[in-house]
Amino acid sequence: MSIASDTRSPKLDRSPSASARLRRTKIASYAILLLFAAFYITPLLMLINTSLRPLSEFLREPAGLAANPTLDNFATAWNLQLSNQGCSVGVFGLGPWSIPCFAKFLLNSTLYAASATAIFVFSSLFVAFPIARGYFKGSNALLSLYVVALFLPPALIPQFQLILNLGLYNTRPGFILLFLINPIGMIILVNYMKSIPVSLDEAAAVDGASYTKFVTRIIFPLIRPAVATVTVLHAIGIWNELIVPTIYLTDPDLYPITRGLIVFEGTYGGRDWPALASAVLMLVIPILILFMFMQRYIVSGLTSGSVKG
């Protein structure tokens, strides 16, 4: 005697009322998504609209649409001057060459973001790996401290005293030094490294690979998505930082673009808001390019370059 089990799947309710409920649910879901999209996109559209309007048109109707679009505001923003004095730049003792102050601020921000991000990511690879593997006592406690650091306020006063006593106040190295640690970046790298098989460590040890070679040649290709994510997050954080440069930088030649926008607002604020909107849009372009470049690494597979077996 055979016993037949009932493996029939439950029937779906295809009645008109069920279809109507499903349709209403989809409509409500899309309506909520469109509402959130409008909430985030509307300020950006207003910023673009303001940047394309002549000053006279903006003063007549600040909330109106651009009737006579123009790109002159971007030229005004690019040619920003400080106290009727231009800005200059020199490289390796060459120069100085006169450049617009807006371009000088962009170069400063690029230098700070690129330098601090490169140093942080490179050093974090060698710090995160032993923590992820637990190769020393207290690795879990150290990782917990990074998690706790996410919820602590910035130690502005001790940092300020340290930078001041080191003689690094109002200097490029001192400003970069403030961004060489990022708890969330370390946590992301550690968690990605935990997913890598320990057998790779053993195989590298058998082959006689050094620690530096193992991290750079084997671990790094496997965690490129994590590295790309940390790079983008860290660079965006430095690029958008305003409080730190306001406290630690007083020389206009050292200003990043965010600090420079305060000078810009003081020069044109209340008189040329379209030019200020154009400056804000140009501020976004470098970070947007960075994200577009890193996007293919972020969506790539975690197991790229790993061994099977």
Residue, then its C-alpha position, 0 to 999 in steps of 0.5 A: m500500500s502506498i501513501a500519497s502525500d498531498t504536495r499541491s500548492p495553495k491556490l492563489d486568490r484570482s478573484p476580481s476583488a483580490s486583483a483590485r486590492l493588489r492594484r490599490t496596494k501597488i498604486a499606494s506603494y508607488a505614490i509613497l515612493l514618488l512622494f519620497a523621491a519628490f521630497y529629495i529631488t525638489p531641492l536639487l531641481m530648485l538649486i539647478n533652476t536658481s543657478l540658470r536664472p539671471l540675477s535680475e530675474f531671480l530678484r523679481e521672482p525668487a521662486g519662479l522658473a528660469a525664463n531666460p536660462t544662462l550659464d553666466n552664473f557658473a563663470t561668476a562663481w568660477n572667477l571668485q576673488l577674495s578681497n580683490q586679490g586673486c589666488s595662486v598655486g605652486v608645485f615643487g617650487l615652481g610658480p606661483w601661477s594665478i588661478p581663480c580662487f574657486a579652482k584653488f579651493l577645489l584643488n585643496s579639497t581634492l588634495y585633502a580628500a585624496s591624501a587622507t582617503a589613500i592613507f586611511v584605506f591603505s593602513s586600514l587593510f593591514v589593521a583590519f585583517p588581524i582583527a578579522r582573523g582574531y590573530f591577537k588577544g583582544s581583537n573582538a574588544l578592539l572591534s567593539l571599541y570601533v563600534v562604540a566610537l560610532f556613537l561618541p561625539p567628536a573630541l574637538i577640544p582634545q584634538f585641537q590641543l593635540i594639533l596645536n601642541l604638535g605645531l600643525y595648526n593651520t597646516r595641510p598635514g595637520f588637517i589631513l591628520l584629523f581624517l586618518i581614522n574612520p570607525i565605520g570604514m574599519i568595521i566594513l573592512v573587518n566584516y568583509m574580511k571575515s567572509i574570506p576563507v581561512s584556507l587562503d591564509e594557510a595556502a599563502a603561508v605554505d607558499g612563503a608569502s609575506y604579510t604585506k604581499f598576502v594582504t596586497r596581492i590576495i586579500f585586496p582583490l577579494i575585498r575591492p567592493a568593500v574598499a570602494t565603499v569605504t573610499v567613497l564614504h570617507a572621501i565624501g565625508i572629507w569633501n563635505e566637512l565644514i566644522v573642522p576646516t572652520i576650526y583648524l584652518t584660518d589661512p585662505d590659501l588652505y581653505p577647502i571648497t566648503r570653507g571657501l563657500i562661506v567666503f563666497e556667501g560673504t562676498y555675494g550673499g544677499r546679492d547674487w544667490p544664482a551664482l552661489a547656487s552655481a558654486v554649490l552645483m560645481l562642488v558636487i561634480p568631483i564627488l559624482i565623478l568619483f562615485m561613477f568611477m567606483q560604482r562598478y567595483i561596488v557592484s562587483g562580486l566579493t569572490s573575484g580572484s578567489v580559489k575554488g576547491 
